[in-house]
């Protein structure tokens, strides 16, 4: 497996920050009440992770080992400030909805973990790819979680899309008289849905491992057959 394929597989599935490592759960549970909010925060996280990994990989030769963590946090905080100002300037309504969770990207365990574990030990290109793919892995999980919660809780998808695309409207999937399911919108609903997603991932991995073992046994039988 090439290094690029391995980075992509790790970020999207094998070492997925949420489903496999259970990192960054605070913003995940708080912001995923709708698909638009979830994906918007995820895109901001991708931008920060990709740029932070790239910057740290470029500067790693000049950063003393003893003070690397404060320097990494300073780099991440600078990038988050830029993203925060961009949201305030160009997506102000969405900026007000996301609130404190954009600045809190600084404390997101996923960002600092990838900077420390990967960017500080690899080239700038691979580090930027790792940050971006890890961010995409975060986005697809938080986006799917937001979509499920919004669908079950309100019967709609893309509620709040007008904050990003003026004139656009949310999709009414279930009948308008759908009473809604409040617990899906509340934080406990996020725990339930995330738990089901983690269980589904573990089941898929278990099934894939069993199939791989079955193929290996079949090959061994064929090799030992007279």
Order of alpha helices (4+ residues) and beta strands (2+ residues): alpha-alpha-alpha-alpha-alpha-alpha-alpha-alpha-beta-beta-alpha-alpha
